[in-house]
């Protein structure tokens, strides 16, 4: 084979990879531009976003009465807090757009039936992420903040009062971490269903590993949430429920492939064999009793 033919074959093999890399760079650049544009928009509304994120704590403090505030101890702290809020909101709002870019990158390599199969996951991903954020904002935050503030004390003779003086950056860092933690944990059904579709997990295996999943749910909750029982249970319980939903979803995928039917037939055959063995044992015992 001549050098010209060899070079041609090499180019034909390398061009598809080069095209994929160019496409990947384009999708990443588009996602980065979207995040940057949303960042500037969110920075303009940073005070409103800040008020929204601090509202659960403000509501709890208002019920307790008295003049309350958040403080900052560095001159630049408030400025960088607004930057964090804007960047956090930009990531949160751009999540569906980034998911679409990922889909547009992998879609050309899928068959038509595979595209139809993966389309529901594209819709479910941002919905589940927002559901996780809504759960922690509207349910977990009021309970957790009330629990933390219950350790305040008025003080008395010979004792100093204990009162919360929360820092702005610490509060917002905690809030943003919890929102992202709950949002990502709510993606569990999507991840497990995709793994089930490619055959990496099975519903039977997930059922057998349920006790380990429960332990991992509480371990993840302990790592991702503050050291309080309310936040940890508030994350662990939905994660366990989502794991059960994942088992059902994987089982549906297996039924469409016909895997579950075969397994059920095998189970039925085993049950019939066990029944036959029991019947034979019973007949043998009857014969023994009938014989003198």
N, C-alpha and C positions, 0 to 999 in steps of 0.2 A: 504494500500500500504506500502510495506516495505521501510526501509531507503535506501536500495540499489537501489530500483527502483526510489526513489525520487532523489537520487544523480545522477543517470543516466540521468533522465529528465532534471535536472538542467545543467548538463554538455552539453547536446545536445542543450539547449537553449543558453548557454553562449559561446560555442565554435565558432559559426558564428560571434558573435560580437568581440570575441578575434581575430579571423582571419582578420576581417576588420581593427581592430586597428593595427595589425601587418603589414597588407598591406599598410595602411596609413602611418605608420612610415617609411616603406621602400620607398614609393614614395617621402615623404618629405626629407628623407636622400639622395636619388638620386638627387633630385632637388638642395639641398644644396651643394652637391659635384660638380654638374655641374656649379653652380654659383661660387664656390670657384676656380675651374679649370679655368673658363673663366676670373675670376678676375686676376689671376696671368698672364694669357696671355695678357689681356688688360693692365695690369700695365707695361708690357714690351713695349707696344706700346702707353703708356700714352702720351708722347710728341706729337706723330702724332694725337692721338685722341683730345688732347687739341687744336692743330692747326686747326683741322677740326671744332670743336665747336666754335672757336673764329673767323673763316673765315668770317661769315656775318658781324661782327663788323669791322674786318680788311678791308674788301672791302669798307664799307661806309667811314671809316676814310681815306682810300687811295684816294677816290674821293674828299674828303675835303682838301687834301694836308697837308703837314707838317709832322714832326716826332711825331708819336703817340706811346703809350705804355699802358700796363696794369701793375699795381703796386701791391706789397704785403707789408704789414707793420709789419708782425710778422715773426720771423725767421723760424717757422715751417709751415707757411701758404702755401708756394709753394708745400712742401712735401705732406701735407694733401689734397691739391687741386688735385694732381695726383692720390691720393688714391680715392678721390671722383669720379674723371673721370673714373678710372678703374672700380670701383664698379657700377657706373651708366651704363657704357657700358656693363658690365657683366649681369646686370639685363635686359637691353634692348635686348641683343642677346639671353639670355636664356629664354625669354618669350615664344617663340614657344615650346621649350623643356618642360617648366613647364606646358604649356597647354596640351601637349601630356601625361605627367604624370597624370594630372587630368583626362584626358580621359581614360587612362588605369586603373585608380582606379574605375571609375564609369561604364565602359563598361561591366564588367562581370554581373552587375545587370540589364542590359537592354536586351530586346528582339531583335531579328535580325532586325525587321523593325524599331525599335527605334534606333539601331546603325546606320542604313542607314540614318535615319532622322537627327541624330546629327552629322554625319560626315562632312557635309558642314560647320557647325559652327566651327568645329575644324580647318578647312582650312581658313575660313573667319576671325577668331579672330586675328592671327598674321598679316594678310594682312592689315586689317583695322587699327591695331595699328601702323604699319609702315607707312601707308598712313597719319595718323594724325601727326606723327613725321616729315614726309617729308613736309607736308603742312606748319607747323610752321617754319621749318628750311629754306625752300627755298622761302617762300612768306611772312610770318608774320615778321620774324626777320629783313630783310632789311627795311621794312616799319617802324617798331617800332623803330629800332635804328636810322634811319634817323629823325624820329619825335623827339626822345629824344635829339639828337645832335643839333637840330635846335634851342635849347635854349642857345647855346653857344654865347658869344659876345666877340668882339675884345677889347672892352674897349676904353678909350680915356682920354682926359684931365679931371683929377679929378675922374676917374672911373677905377676900376680894371677889367681886362678881366675875363670872366667866361669860363673855359675850363674843359673838362672831364678828370678826372684821375681815371679811373675805377679800382676797386680792383679785383684781380683774382678770389677769392673765391665767392664774391658777384655776379660777372658776370656769373660764371659757375653754381652757385646755381639757378639763375634766368633761365638760359637756360635749365637746366635739369628739373626744375619744369614745364616749359612751354611744353617741349617735352612730358613729361609723362601726363600732363593735356590734351593735344590735343589727344594723343594716347588713353587714357582711354575714352574720350568723343566720339571717333570714334567707340567705342564698343557698342554704344547705339542700333543700329539695331540688333546686336546679342543678347543682353540682353532682349530687348523687344520681339523679336521673340520667344525666349525660354519661356518667361512669357506667351506669347500668346499660345504657344504649350501646356502648362500645364493648360491653362484656367484662369490664373490670370488677364489677360488684354484682351480686345477685341478691334477690329478696330473701332467700333462705339463709345466705351468709350474714346478711344484715340482722336478721332475727336472732341468729345464734350469737352475734356479737353485740346484742342489745345492752347487756350489762356493762360491757366495756365502753359503749357509747355514752351511757349515763354517767360513768365516772369521768370520761373526757369532757362531757358537757359542764360538769361542776368545776373541773380543773380549768377549762377555758374561761368560765365565768369568774373564777377567782383571780385569774391573771388580767383579764380585760376590764374588770370593774373595780371600784373602790372596795376597801376591806369592810364592807357591811353586808349583813345578811340579806337585806331587801334587794339590793342591786344584783347580788349573785344569784339568788333564787329567781329574781325577775328575768334574768338572762338564761339560766339553766333550764327552767321549766318550758319556755317556748322552744328552746333548742331540742329538748326531748320530744316535744310534740311535733316539731318539724322533722325529726328523725323518723317518727312513725309515719308521717305523711310521705316521706321519702321512700319508705318500704312499700307503701301502697303504689306510689308512682312507678317504682322499679318493677313491681309485679305486673302493672298494666303494660309496661314496655315488653316484659317477657311474654305476656299472653299474646301480644301482637306478633311476636316472633315465633310463637308456638312452643317456647321452652317450658312454660308452666304446665301446659297440657301433658307433655311427655312426663314431667316429674309427677304430676297427679296420677297418671296411668301407672307409673312405677309404684307409687305409694298404694294405689288400689290393689295392684298385683300382690304387693307384700302383705297387705291386710287380708286378702283372700287366702294366701298361703298360710298365714297365721291361723285363720279360721279353720282351714282344712286340717292343720296340725292339731288344733284344739278338738275338732270333731273326731279325729282318729283316736286321740287320747281318751276321749269320753267313751267311744265305742269299745276300746280295749278294756277300760275299767269296767264297763257293763258286762263284757264277756267274762272277765275275771270273777265278777260277783256271781254270775250265773253258773259258772262251772263249779262242781262239788269239791 
